[in-house]
Amino acid sequence: MFRVIKPLNNNGLLALTEEGREVILLGKGIGFGKKSGERIESLTCLPQAKVYHLVTDDENSALQRVNGLDPHAVELAARVLDEARKSFPAMTDDILLPMADHIAMALERCRRGIRLPNPLQHDIMAMFPDEYRIAEQGLHAIEREEGLRLPPEEAGYLSLHIHAGISEQNASDSLTNIRLAADCIAKIEAELGISLRRTELKYTRLISHVCYMILRIRAQEEVPLQMDEYVRKMYPRAYQLAEKLCKALEEKLCLPISSAEVTLLAIHIQRVL
């Protein structure tokens, strides 16, 4: 049984379960004629209806979040989420409203001829290839539905929302970590006097390592590795650069970085020399 909090449109409702959980109900005609406070005993008469469970708090209820949000964008976001769940069955529903908000803004930008650059596009593609593939499919679905072709940069941003649904990071945190990692790679290129192609495997390996290193540092996870002296002697140039980069990261993250992380980074830097 559900109690309607607010009809979104003919195909969507914000509702409350018997257990007091806020949910989004989506299905053709499910919102038609419904009023706030009305009870829905069962969805058996609407076999295609889907329930999306939301995680909210007292300061930011789902009602506050859906007010001013384009209901059709919620439907579009649900299609992307459902497609992503085919590859990632553990995908959470938490990304539904943030992704809907992003899609709504992306469509508005497209209508106004505004293009939002994504300087980390290739980095996102390298880090999250499966999420990016699903995001591209989402853009095609949006184009078929809306008749608007969103620029490919939007696939990068959608990838971050999809990744948020399978990890403990939100899209903003993922973008911050990728930005930090990309900055590290740029410094490596400058120090070594090289230019790595964003499509080659060694670049993908390097930025993936740096991104996951940042995640470990934030989580204060220890790396069981004791090769410091060996790597320092074998790869002095790579080790010195790794020390320099880790010191800069320590200042940005305000967190200590272990010598094992420096060693691992040095090994990965050595691979691109």
C-alpha positions as CSV (number, residue, x, y, z in Angstrom):
1,M,0.0,0.0,0.0
2,F,1.2,3.5,-0.8
3,R,0.0,7.0,0.1
4,V,0.4,9.7,-2.5
5,I,2.5,12.6,-1.4
6,K,2.4,14.4,-4.7
7,P,1.5,13.5,-8.3
8,L,4.4,14.3,-10.6
9,N,2.5,13.9,-13.9
10,N,0.3,11.3,-15.5
11,N,3.1,8.8,-15.3
12,G,4.7,9.5,-12.0
13,L,4.0,9.9,-8.3
14,L,5.9,10.7,-5.2
15,A,4.5,8.4,-2.5
16,L,5.0,6.9,1.0
17,T,5.2,3.2,1.7
18,E,3.5,1.6,4.7
19,E,7.0,1.6,6.4
20,G,7.3,5.3,5.9
21,R,9.8,5.3,3.1
22,E,9.6,7.8,0.3
23,V,9.4,6.3,-3.2
24,I,8.9,7.4,-6.8
25,L,6.3,5.4,-8.6
26,L,6.6,5.4,-12.4
27,G,4.3,3.8,-14.9
28,K,2.0,4.7,-17.8
29,G,-1.1,6.4,-16.4
30,I,-0.2,5.8,-12.7
31,G,-0.5,9.4,-11.8
32,F,-3.7,10.2,-13.8
33,G,-6.3,11.7,-11.5
34,K,-4.4,11.0,-8.3
35,K,-4.4,13.5,-5.5
36,S,-2.2,14.1,-2.5
37,G,-3.2,11.9,0.5
38,E,-4.9,9.3,-1.7
39,R,-4.1,5.7,-1.0
40,I,-3.0,3.1,-3.6
41,E,-3.7,-0.4,-2.2
42,S,-1.7,-2.3,-4.9
43,L,0.2,-2.0,-8.1
44,T,-1.1,-5.3,-9.5
45,C,-3.4,-3.5,-11.9
46,L,-0.3,-1.7,-13.3
47,P,2.2,-4.6,-13.9
48,Q,4.6,-2.3,-15.7
49,A,4.8,0.2,-12.8
50,K,8.2,0.5,-11.1
51,V,9.1,1.6,-7.6
52,Y,12.2,3.6,-6.9
53,H,13.3,3.9,-3.3
54,L,14.9,7.1,-2.2
55,V,17.3,7.9,0.6
56,T,16.5,11.2,2.2
57,D,17.0,13.1,5.4
58,D,15.0,15.6,7.5
59,E,16.8,18.5,5.9
60,N,16.2,17.4,2.3
61,S,13.0,15.5,1.9
62,A,12.1,14.0,-1.5
63,L,9.2,16.5,-1.7
64,Q,11.7,19.4,-1.6
65,R,13.8,17.7,-4.2
66,V,11.0,17.0,-6.7
67,N,9.5,20.5,-6.4
68,G,10.6,22.4,-9.5
69,L,12.0,19.3,-11.1
70,D,10.8,18.4,-14.6
71,P,8.7,15.2,-14.1
72,H,9.6,14.0,-17.6
73,A,13.3,14.3,-16.8
74,V,12.6,11.9,-13.9
75,E,11.2,9.4,-16.5
76,L,14.2,9.8,-18.7
77,A,16.6,9.3,-15.7
78,A,14.7,6.2,-14.8
79,R,15.2,4.7,-18.2
80,V,19.0,5.3,-18.0
81,L,19.0,3.8,-14.5
82,D,17.1,0.7,-15.6
83,E,19.5,0.3,-18.5
84,A,22.5,0.6,-16.2
85,R,21.0,-2.0,-13.8
86,K,21.3,-4.6,-16.6
87,S,25.0,-4.3,-16.3
88,F,25.1,-3.4,-12.6
89,P,22.4,-5.3,-10.8
90,A,23.3,-3.7,-7.5
91,M,22.7,-0.2,-8.8
92,T,20.9,1.9,-6.2
93,D,17.9,4.2,-6.8
94,D,19.6,7.1,-5.1
95,I,20.9,8.5,-8.3
96,L,17.4,8.9,-9.9
97,L,16.7,12.5,-8.8
98,P,20.2,13.9,-9.1
99,M,20.4,12.4,-12.6
100,A,17.0,13.7,-13.5
101,D,18.1,17.2,-12.4
102,H,21.2,17.0,-14.6
103,I,19.2,15.7,-17.6
104,A,16.7,18.6,-17.2
105,M,19.5,21.1,-17.1
106,A,21.3,19.5,-20.1
107,L,18.1,19.6,-22.2
108,E,17.6,23.3,-21.2
109,R,21.2,24.1,-22.2
110,C,20.7,22.3,-25.5
111,R,17.5,24.2,-26.3
112,R,19.4,27.5,-25.6
113,G,22.4,26.5,-27.7
114,I,24.7,26.3,-24.7
115,R,27.4,23.7,-24.6
116,L,29.0,22.7,-21.3
117,P,32.6,21.7,-21.9
118,N,34.0,18.6,-20.1
119,P,37.8,18.8,-20.0
120,L,37.9,15.5,-18.1
121,Q,35.9,13.6,-20.8
122,H,38.7,11.3,-21.9
123,D,39.7,10.7,-18.2
124,I,36.1,9.7,-17.4
125,M,36.0,7.4,-20.4
126,A,39.3,5.7,-19.3
127,M,38.2,5.3,-15.7
128,F,34.6,4.2,-16.2
129,P,34.2,2.6,-19.7
130,D,31.1,0.5,-18.8
131,E,29.4,3.5,-17.2
132,Y,30.3,5.6,-20.2
133,R,28.9,3.1,-22.7
134,I,25.6,3.1,-20.8
135,A,25.6,6.9,-20.6
136,E,25.9,7.0,-24.4
137,Q,23.0,4.7,-24.8
138,G,21.1,7.0,-22.5
139,L,21.8,10.0,-24.7
140,H,20.5,8.1,-27.7
141,A,17.3,7.2,-25.8
142,I,16.9,10.9,-24.8
143,E,17.4,12.0,-28.4
144,R,14.7,9.5,-29.6
145,E,12.3,10.8,-26.9
146,E,13.0,14.5,-27.1
147,G,14.3,15.0,-30.6
148,L,17.3,16.8,-29.1
149,R,20.9,15.5,-29.6
150,L,22.8,16.2,-26.4
151,P,26.6,16.8,-26.9
152,P,28.9,13.9,-26.1
153,E,30.3,15.7,-23.1
154,E,27.0,15.0,-21.4
155,A,27.8,11.3,-21.5
156,G,30.8,12.0,-19.3
157,Y,28.7,13.7,-16.7
158,L,26.0,11.0,-16.8
159,S,28.8,8.4,-16.4
160,L,29.6,9.9,-13.0
161,H,25.9,9.6,-11.9
162,I,25.9,6.0,-13.0
163,H,29.1,5.3,-11.1
164,A,27.6,6.9,-8.0
165,G,24.9,4.3,-8.2
166,I,27.4,1.5,-7.8
167,S,29.8,3.1,-5.4
168,E,29.8,5.1,-2.2
169,Q,30.8,8.2,-4.0
170,N,28.4,10.8,-5.3
171,A,29.0,12.3,-8.8
172,S,30.6,15.4,-7.4
173,D,33.2,13.5,-5.4
174,S,34.0,11.3,-8.4
175,L,34.6,14.4,-10.5
176,T,36.8,15.9,-7.8
177,N,38.9,12.7,-7.6
178,I,39.2,12.4,-11.4
179,R,40.2,16.1,-11.5
180,L,43.0,15.5,-8.9
181,A,44.2,12.4,-10.8
182,A,44.2,14.3,-14.2
183,D,46.3,17.0,-12.5
184,C,48.8,14.4,-11.3
185,I,49.1,13.0,-14.8
186,A,49.6,16.4,-16.2
187,K,52.5,17.0,-13.7
188,I,54.0,13.6,-14.6
189,E,53.9,14.5,-18.3
190,A,55.5,17.9,-17.6
191,E,58.2,16.5,-15.4
192,L,59.1,13.7,-17.8
193,G,58.7,15.7,-21.0
194,I,56.2,13.2,-22.5
195,S,52.7,13.4,-23.8
196,L,50.4,10.4,-23.2
197,R,47.6,9.7,-25.6
198,R,44.3,9.5,-23.6
199,T,43.3,6.4,-25.6
200,E,46.3,4.3,-25.0
201,L,46.4,1.5,-22.4
202,K,49.3,2.9,-20.3
203,Y,47.5,6.1,-19.8
204,T,44.3,4.2,-18.7
205,R,46.4,2.2,-16.3
206,L,48.1,5.2,-14.8
207,I,45.1,7.4,-14.3
208,S,43.2,4.4,-12.9
209,H,45.9,3.8,-10.4
210,V,46.1,7.4,-9.3
211,C,42.3,7.6,-8.9
212,Y,42.1,4.5,-6.8
213,M,45.1,5.7,-4.8
214,I,43.2,8.8,-4.0
215,L,40.2,6.7,-2.9
216,R,42.5,4.6,-0.6
217,I,44.0,7.8,0.9
218,R,40.6,9.2,1.6
219,A,39.5,5.9,3.2
220,Q,42.9,5.7,5.0
221,E,43.3,2.1,3.7
222,E,46.8,0.6,4.2
223,V,48.7,-1.0,1.3
224,P,50.5,-4.2,2.3
225,L,53.7,-3.5,0.3
226,Q,57.3,-3.4,1.5
227,M,59.5,-2.6,-1.5
228,D,60.4,1.0,-0.7
229,E,64.2,0.7,-0.7
230,Y,64.3,-1.6,-3.8
231,V,62.1,0.7,-5.9
232,R,64.0,3.8,-4.7
233,K,67.3,2.3,-5.9
234,M,66.0,0.7,-9.1
235,Y,63.8,3.7,-10.3
236,P,65.3,6.8,-8.6
237,R,63.7,9.2,-11.1
238,A,60.3,7.7,-10.9
239,Y,60.5,7.5,-7.1
240,Q,61.5,11.1,-6.7
241,L,58.6,12.2,-8.9
242,A,56.2,10.0,-6.9
243,E,57.4,11.6,-3.7
244,K,56.9,15.0,-5.1
245,L,53.4,14.2,-6.3
246,C,52.3,12.5,-3.1
247,K,53.6,15.5,-1.0
248,A,51.4,17.8,-3.1
249,L,48.4,15.4,-2.7
250,E,48.9,15.4,1.0
251,E,48.5,19.1,1.1
252,K,45.4,19.1,-1.0
253,L,43.7,16.2,0.8
254,C,45.0,17.1,4.3
255,L,45.7,13.4,4.8
256,P,48.9,11.5,5.2
257,I,50.2,9.3,2.4
258,S,52.1,6.1,3.3
259,S,55.5,5.2,1.8
260,A,53.8,2.2,0.2
261,E,51.6,4.4,-1.9
262,V,54.7,6.4,-3.0
263,T,56.3,3.1,-4.0
264,L,53.3,1.9,-6.0
265,L,53.0,5.3,-7.8
266,A,56.7,5.1,-8.6
267,I,56.2,1.7,-10.2
268,H,53.4,3.0,-12.4
269,I,55.3,6.1,-13.4
270,Q,58.3,3.8,-14.4
271,R,55.9,1.9,-16.7
272,V,55.3,5.0,-18.9
273,L,59.0,6.0,-19.1
